[in-house]
Amino acid sequence: MSRIYKGVISVADKFVPTKLRPLWEHDAGPKTVFFWAPAFKWGLVIAGLGDVLRPVETLSVPQSASLAATGIVWSRYSLVIIPKNYSLFAVNVFVAIINTYQLGRALKYQHEKEKK
């Protein structure tokens, strides 16, 4: 871990209230990458929600399929690793749901386009 990160954590450590100590000290808490990776991955969920309003002809089938697949795979992985990472599980479930929906929209559009 970098010196800067350790310095920030040691300063922040002094300000964490007693009630939040269990979360702060948890094996998948804010002191670890197990917390920050899922936190930043919520950006994919937000982007997916923004794409729901996007015209269906601009959706990418390979992109939606790969994001849906990784969401499913990482959801499973987050429950078999130690420590179990429920925040990683939650974000990946949402990534899988949103991108499965987008994939369905794109495939339906392509199917209807082929009919015509």
LUMVEXKOL-519577 format. One record per residue: y, x, z of N, C-alpha, C, CB in turn. Coordinates in pm, 1 decimal, decimal comma. Glycine has a CB too. Layout:
{r {Y X Z} {Y X Z} {Y X Z} {Y X Z}} ...
***
This chain:
{r {-117,2 83,9 0,0} {0,0 0,0 0,0} {124,2 89,0 0,0} {-0,6 -95,8 121,5}} {r {227,5 45,1 -67,4} {347,1 127,0 -78,2} {424,2 131,7 53,4} {436,6 74,4 -189,1}} {r {501,4 235,0 67,7} {582,6 251,3 188,4} {687,9 141,3 199,2} {650,3 389,0 189,1}} {r {743,5 102,5 85,9} {845,9 -2,6 86,3} {786,1 -133,3 138,0} {905,1 -22,6 -56,1}} {r {667,8 -169,2 84,7} {603,0 -293,4 127,0} {569,8 -288,1 275,8} {475,2 -318,9 44,5}} {r {515,4 -175,8 321,1} {483,9 -161,6 463,4} {609,4 -172,2 548,9} {414,1 -28,0 489,4}} {r {719,2 -116,4 500,4} {845,2 -124,9 573,6} {895,5 -267,9 584,5} {950,0 -39,0 506,8}} {r {888,6 -341,1 473,5} {932,3 -480,3 472,8} {845,7 -562,7 568,3} {926,1 -538,8 329,6}} {r {715,7 -541,4 563,4} {623,4 -616,2 649,9} {650,2 -584,2 797,1} {476,1 -583,4 613,9}} {r {673,5 -457,3 828,7} {696,7 -422,0 969,7} {826,8 -482,2 1022,0} {699,7 -269,4 986,5}} {r {927,5 -491,6 937,1} {1053,1 -556,1 978,3} {1031,1 -706,1 994,0} {1166,5 -528,4 875,3}} {r {966,8 -768,7 895,6} {941,7 -913,6 900,3} {850,9 -950,2 1016,6} {879,4 -961,6 768,6}} {r {761,7 -859,7 1053,1} {666,3 -882,4 1161,5} {736,3 -919,3 1292,5} {580,3 -758,2 1181,9}} {r {852,9 -864,6 1313,5} {927,9 -889,0 1436,6} {985,9 -1030,9 1443,5} {1039,9 -787,6 1449,0}} {r {1000,4 -1094,7 1328,4} {1066,0 -1225,2 1322,5} {969,5 -1343,1 1307,5} {1162,8 -1226,5 1208,9}} {r {840,6 -1314,7 1297,3} {742,6 -1422,8 1279,8} {721,5 -1493,3 1413,0} {607,1 -1367,8 1224,9}} {r {744,4 -1625,8 1416,8} {726,0 -1700,3 1541,4} {580,3 -1700,4 1586,8} {774,6 -1843,5 1524,4}} {r {560,0 -1720,4 1713,5} {425,9 -1720,2 1772,8} {335,0 -1823,0 1707,7} {434,3 -1746,7 1922,1}} {r {387,8 -1940,2 1675,3} {305,5 -2045,2 1615,1} {255,3 -2007,2 1475,9} {384,4 -2174,6 1607,3}} {r {329,2 -1921,6 1406,4} {288,8 -1880,6 1271,5} {207,9 -1751,4 1269,8} {410,7 -1864,1 1184,7}} {r {187,9 -1690,8 1385,7} {112,1 -1565,8 1394,0} {-28,1 -1574,8 1333,9} {101,6 -1523,2 1537,5}} {r {-105,3 -1682,0 1360,2} {-239,9 -1688,7 1300,7} {-236,8 -1681,3 1147,3} {-309,3 -1817,8 1344,1}} {r {-141,6 -1751,1 1084,5} {-127,8 -1742,9 938,9} {-84,3 -1603,1 896,7} {-26,9 -1847,3 888,1}} {r {11,4 -1548,0 968,1} {65,9 -1416,3 935,5} {-41,4 -1307,5 944,8} {182,7 -1382,9 1028,8}} {r {-127,6 -1316,8 1045,1} {-229,9 -1215,2 1069,9} {-362,3 -1242,7 997,0} {-255,5 -1205,2 1218,1}} {r {-373,5 -1356,4 930,0} {-498,2 -1394,9 863,6} {-537,9 -1292,9 756,7} {-484,0 -1534,1 800,7}} {r {-668,3 -1280,4 733,6} {-718,4 -1186,0 633,3} {-667,7 -1216,2 492,7} {-869,2 -1186,8 633,3}} {r {-628,7 -1340,3 467,4} {-572,4 -1378,0 337,6} {-427,0 -1422,1 353,7} {-655,8 -1490,8 272,6}} {r {-360,9 -1368,0 454,3} {-222,7 -1405,3 483,6} {-121,3 -1324,3 404,4} {-195,6 -1389,3 630,4}} {r {6,5 -1344,6 432,4} {114,8 -1282,0 356,5} {117,8 -1128,6 360,4} {243,8 -1333,1 406,9}} {r {41,7 -1068,9 449,1} {37,3 -922,6 453,6} {-56,7 -864,4 347,3} {-6,6 -876,1 592,2}} {r {-126,2 -950,9 273,3} {-227,5 -903,1 179,0} {-202,5 -954,4 37,6} {-366,1 -945,3 225,2}} {r {-267,8 -891,3 -58,6} {-261,5 -936,7 -197,7} {-331,5 -1071,7 -213,3} {-325,4 -832,3 -291,7}} {r {-420,5 -1103,5 -121,8} {-492,0 -1231,3 -127,4} {-396,5 -1349,6 -114,2} {-598,0 -1237,6 -17,3}} {r {-279,5 -1326,3 -58,6} {-178,2 -1430,2 -46,8} {-85,4 -1430,0 -168,3} {-97,2 -1411,3 81,8}} {r {-39,1 -1312,5 -208,0} {64,3 -1302,9 -310,0} {14,3 -1332,4 -450,7} {124,6 -1166,9 -306,9}} {r {-108,0 -1298,1 -482,0} {-161,1 -1327,2 -616,3} {-161,2 -1477,9 -644,0} {-304,3 -1270,7 -631,1}} {r {-216,5 -1561,1 -555,7} {-210,0 -1705,0 -581,7} {-67,1 -1759,4 -579,4} {-293,7 -1779,1 -480,1}} {r {17,4 -1702,7 -493,9} {155,3 -1751,0 -485,5} {225,3 -1736,5 -620,7} {233,1 -1674,2 -376,3}} {r {207,7 -1624,2 -685,8} {271,3 -1602,6 -815,4} {199,0 -1677,2 -927,3} {276,2 -1454,0 -847,0}} {r {71,5 -1705,7 -907,8} {-4,2 -1776,9 -1011,1} {39,9 -1922,3 -1024,6} {-153,0 -1771,3 -980,0}} {r {109,5 -1974,8 -924,1} {162,9 -2110,3 -935,0} {258,6 -2120,8 -1053,2} {234,2 -2150,9 -805,1}} {r {310,1 -2008,1 -1100,2} {393,8 -2007,6 -1220,6} {319,1 -2062,6 -1341,7} {442,7 -1866,2 -1250,0}} {r {188,7 -2034,6 -1350,1} {108,3 -2089,2 -1459,9} {96,2 -2240,7 -1449,1} {-31,3 -2025,5 -1461,0}} {r {88,0 -2289,9 -1327,5} {79,6 -2434,4 -1307,0} {211,2 -2499,5 -1348,3} {46,3 -2467,6 -1159,0}} {r {321,9 -2440,8 -1307,9} {453,4 -2494,2 -1343,6} {472,9 -2492,3 -1494,7} {564,9 -2413,8 -1274,6}} {r {432,4 -2382,7 -1560,1} {442,0 -2374,4 -1706,1} {354,7 -2480,6 -1772,2} {401,2 -2234,3 -1755,0}} {r {235,5 -2502,8 -1718,2} {146,2 -2605,5 -1772,6} {205,2 -2744,6 -1758,9} {11,2 -2600,1 -1703,2}} {r {269,8 -2770,7 -1646,4} {335,4 -2900,4 -1628,6} {449,6 -2917,8 -1728,3} {388,0 -2914,6 -1485,0}} {r {520,7 -2809,4 -1755,9} {627,4 -2814,8 -1855,6} {573,2 -2841,1 -1994,9} {706,4 -2685,5 -1854,9}} {r {454,4 -2790,2 -2023,1} {392,5 -2808,7 -2154,5} {342,4 -2950,4 -2177,1} {278,3 -2712,4 -2171,2}} {r {330,0 -3029,5 -2072,3} {284,8 -3168,0 -2088,7} {383,8 -3245,2 -2176,9} {269,4 -3237,7 -1950,0}} {r {510,5 -3210,3 -2169,7} {613,0 -3276,5 -2250,4} {628,8 -3213,7 -2388,6} {745,4 -3272,9 -2177,9}} {r {559,3 -3106,2 -2411,2} {567,9 -3033,6 -2538,7} {497,5 -3111,8 -2649,0} {506,2 -2892,3 -2525,7}} {r {549,1 -3106,4 -2772,6} {479,5 -3174,1 -2882,6} {337,8 -3119,7 -2899,1} {557,9 -3157,8 -3013,9}} {r {244,1 -3210,2 -2919,1} {103,3 -3173,2 -2922,4} {70,6 -3075,5 -3035,6} {18,5 -3297,3 -2936,1}} {r {143,9 -3081,5 -3145,1} {115,3 -2992,3 -3257,8} {148,6 -2846,7 -3228,4} {191,9 -3037,3 -3379,3}} {r {222,3 -2822,0 -3121,2} {256,8 -2683,8 -3085,7} {163,8 -2624,5 -2981,2} {398,6 -2677,5 -3035,3}} {r {66,8 -2702,3 -2933,0} {-26,0 -2651,3 -2831,6} {-127,8 -2557,8 -2894,5} {-97,7 -2767,1 -2760,5}} {r {-167,8 -2457,4 -2819,4} {-267,8 -2361,7 -2865,3} {-403,3 -2395,6 -2802,8} {-225,5 -2216,3 -2829,9}} {r {-500,5 -2424,3 -2888,8} {-635,2 -2455,3 -2839,7} {-697,0 -2334,3 -2770,4} {-725,4 -2501,6 -2955,5}} {r {-693,3 -2213,6 -2831,6} {-752,7 -2098,4 -2762,5} {-686,6 -2067,9 -2627,7} {-743,8 -1976,1 -2851,1}} {r {-555,3 -2080,6 -2621,5} {-485,6 -2053,5 -2495,3} {-524,1 -2155,2 -2389,1} {-333,7 -2054,6 -2516,3}} {r {-523,7 -2282,8 -2424,5} {-559,0 -2386,6 -2327,4} {-703,8 -2372,4 -2282,7} {-535,8 -2525,9 -2387,0}} {r {-792,5 -2340,3 -2376,1} {-934,4 -2323,4 -2342,7} {-955,0 -2204,2 -2250,1} {-1018,1 -2305,7 -2470,4}} {r {-888,9 -2093,9 -2279,3} {-908,7 -1975,4 -2195,4} {-849,7 -1995,5 -2056,0} {-845,8 -1852,2 -2261,6}} {r {-734,5 -2060,8 -2046,5} {-676,3 -2086,8 -1914,5} {-760,9 -2185,2 -1835,3} {-533,9 -2140,2 -1928,5}} {r {-815,1 -2286,9 -1901,9} {-902,9 -2382,0 -1832,7} {-1028,6 -2311,2 -1782,4} {-941,2 -2499,3 -1926,6}} {r {-1086,7 -2226,3 -1867,5} {-1208,2 -2153,8 -1828,9} {-1181,9 -2058,3 -1712,9} {-1263,9 -2076,3 -1948,5}} {r {-1071,8 -1984,5 -1718,7} {-1043,4 -1892,3 -1608,4} {-1013,1 -1967,3 -1480,2} {-926,5 -1801,2 -1643,8}} {r {-948,7 -2083,4 -1492,6} {-924,0 -2165,4 -1373,2} {-1053,8 -2207,2 -1306,7} {-842,5 -2289,3 -1409,3}} {r {-1151,9 -2245,1 -1387,7} {-1281,5 -2287,3 -1333,7} {-1355,4 -2168,5 -1271,5} {-1367,7 -2351,8 -1444,6}} {r {-1359,4 -2057,3 -1343,0} {-1430,9 -1938,6 -1293,7} {-1369,0 -1887,8 -1164,0} {-1430,0 -1826,9 -1399,7}} {r {-1235,6 -1874,5 -1161,5} {-1169,8 -1821,7 -1042,8} {-1173,2 -1919,3 -926,2} {-1027,1 -1786,1 -1074,8}} {r {-1182,1 -2049,2 -955,5} {-1197,8 -2146,0 -846,6} {-1328,2 -2119,1 -772,1} {-1195,3 -2291,4 -901,1}} {r {-1432,5 -2098,6 -847,8} {-1563,2 -2069,2 -787,0} {-1558,9 -1936,6 -711,6} {-1673,8 -2065,3 -895,0}} {r {-1501,9 -1835,1 -775,3} {-1495,6 -1702,0 -714,9} {-1421,6 -1704,6 -580,9} {-1427,1 -1603,9 -810,6}} {r {-1313,9 -1782,1 -573,7} {-1232,7 -1783,2 -452,0} {-1308,0 -1838,5 -332,1} {-1107,4 -1864,0 -474,2}} {r {-1415,7 -1911,1 -355,5} {-1494,3 -1966,7 -245,2} {-1614,5 -1880,8 -208,1} {-1541,1 -2105,0 -280,8}} {r {-1646,3 -1779,4 -288,1} {-1760,4 -1693,6 -254,9} {-1717,8 -1556,6 -204,0} {-1849,2 -1677,0 -376,0}} {r {-1590,0 -1521,9 -221,5} {-1543,0 -1393,3 -169,6} {-1518,2 -1402,6 -20,1} {-1414,9 -1348,6 -242,2}} {r {-1509,9 -1287,8 43,4} {-1477,0 -1283,0 185,8} {-1348,7 -1203,1 197,6} {-1593,7 -1219,4 272,0}} {r {-1246,2 -1257,5 255,1} {-1234,7 -1389,6 315,4} {-1222,0 -1496,9 207,8} {-1114,6 -1394,9 410,5}} {r {-1271,5 -1616,8 238,1} {-1253,3 -1729,1 146,0} {-1103,5 -1748,3 127,5} {-1322,1 -1861,0 199,7}} {r {-1064,9 -1768,6 3,9} {-922,6 -1778,3 -24,7} {-891,9 -1917,6 -79,0} {-878,4 -1668,7 -125,3}} {r {-855,6 -2007,5 10,6} {-831,7 -2146,0 -27,4} {-704,1 -2163,3 -109,4} {-824,7 -2232,1 95,9}} {r {-605,4 -2077,3 -91,2} {-485,2 -2087,7 -174,1} {-516,9 -2046,7 -318,0} {-371,1 -1999,7 -116,5}} {r {-602,2 -1946,4 -335,0} {-646,6 -1907,4 -469,4} {-729,1 -2019,8 -531,8} {-729,5 -1775,9 -464,1}} {r {-811,6 -2084,3 -451,2} {-891,1 -2197,6 -499,6} {-799,8 -2309,9 -548,7} {-984,9 -2249,8 -388,2}} {r {-700,8 -2345,9 -468,0} {-611,6 -2456,6 -502,7} {-535,8 -2430,0 -631,8} {-513,2 -2482,1 -389,9}} {r {-477,7 -2311,8 -644,6} {-399,4 -2282,8 -764,5} {-488,7 -2282,6 -887,9} {-327,3 -2147,9 -750,7}} {r {-610,2 -2232,0 -876,2} {-698,2 -2228,6 -992,9} {-752,7 -2365,5 -1030,3} {-812,5 -2134,7 -967,7}} {r {-770,9 -2452,4 -932,7} {-809,4 -2590,4 -964,2} {-698,7 -2656,1 -1045,7} {-837,6 -2671,7 -834,3}} {r {-574,2 -2635,8 -1005,7} {-462,8 -2693,7 -1079,9} {-449,0 -2632,3 -1219,3} {-333,6 -2675,4 -1002,3}} {r {-469,5 -2501,4 -1230,9} {-466,0 -2436,9 -1363,0} {-574,2 -2497,3 -1452,4} {-485,6 -2282,6 -1350,2}} {r {-693,8 -2516,3 -1398,2} {-804,1 -2573,2 -1475,7} {-774,0 -2717,1 -1516,6} {-934,6 -2567,5 -1395,1}} {r {-724,1 -2797,4 -1424,9} {-695,6 -2938,7 -1455,0} {-589,0 -2951,7 -1562,9} {-650,4 -3012,7 -1328,3}} {r {-479,4 -2882,8 -1546,1} {-369,4 -2894,6 -1641,2} {-410,6 -2847,0 -1779,5} {-248,7 -2815,4 -1592,8}} {r {-482,0 -2735,1 -1785,6} {-517,8 -2681,4 -1915,7} {-634,2 -2755,9 -1980,2} {-551,8 -2535,9 -1902,7}} {r {-719,1 -2819,1 -1901,0} {-821,6 -2906,4 -1957,7} {-754,3 -3027,8 -2021,2} {-924,0 -2950,6 -1848,9}} {r {-654,0 -3079,8 -1954,9} {-577,0 -3191,7 -2010,1} {-509,4 -3149,8 -2141,8} {-470,5 -3240,5 -1907,4}} {r {-445,5 -3033,1 -2141,3} {-379,1 -2984,1 -2261,7} {-479,1 -2960,8 -2374,9} {-303,3 -2854,8 -2231,2}} {r {-594,5 -2907,4 -2340,0} {-699,0 -2884,6 -2439,4} {-743,9 -3017,5 -2499,6} {-819,0 -2810,5 -2376,4}} {r {-761,0 -3118,6 -2416,9} {-798,0 -3250,5 -2465,4} {-694,1 -3307,5 -2559,7} {-818,8 -3344,4 -2349,8}} {r {-566,9 -3292,0 -2523,9} {-458,9 -3338,5 -2612,3} {-463,6 -3268,6 -2746,5} {-322,5 -3315,8 -2547,2}} {r {-480,4 -3135,2 -2743,1} {-479,9 -3057,1 -2867,3} {-599,8 -3090,8 -2954,6} {-479,0 -2907,6 -2836,1}} {r {-717,3 -3103,7 -2892,7} {-837,6 -3136,3 -2971,0} {-830,1 -3277,3 -3028,9} {-963,1 -3122,7 -2883,8}} {r {-777,5 -3370,3 -2953,8} {-760,9 -3507,3 -3002,9} {-665,7 -3508,5 -3122,5} {-707,9 -3600,1 -2890,3}} {r {-558,0 -3434,6 -3112,4} {-461,9 -3425,1 -3223,0} {-527,5 -3366,3 -3347,5} {-340,9 -3339,5 -3181,9}} {r {-602,6 -3257,6 -3329,7} {-669,6 -3195,0 -3444,1} {-771,9 -3289,0 -3506,0} {-737,5 -3064,5 -3401,8}} {r {-845,3 -3362,1 -3424,8} {-945,6 -3456,6 -3474,1} {-878,2 -3568,9 -3555,1} {-1026,7 -3516,3 -3355,5}} {r {-768,4 -3621,7 -3502,9} {-697,2 -3728,6 -3573,5} {-634,8 -3676,3 -3702,4} {-588,6 -3789,7 -3483,4}} {r {-591,6 -3551,0 -3701,8} {-533,7 -3488,6 -3820,5} {-638,9 -3471,2 -3930,0} {-471,6 -3352,8 -3784,7}} {r {-760,7 -3435,8 -3888,0} {-870,4 -3419,0 -3984,6} {-914,2 -3552,5 -4044,5} {-990,0 -3350,9 -3917,4}} {r {-903,3 -3661,3 -3967,8} {-938,3 -3794,6 -4016,9} {-850,6 -3836,2 -4134,9} {-925,8 -3896,9 -3904,4}} {r {-723,5 -3798,8 -4125,1} {-626,4 -3838,6 -4228,5} {-644,8 -3754,9 -4348,0} {-483,0 -3827,9 -4179,6}} 
***
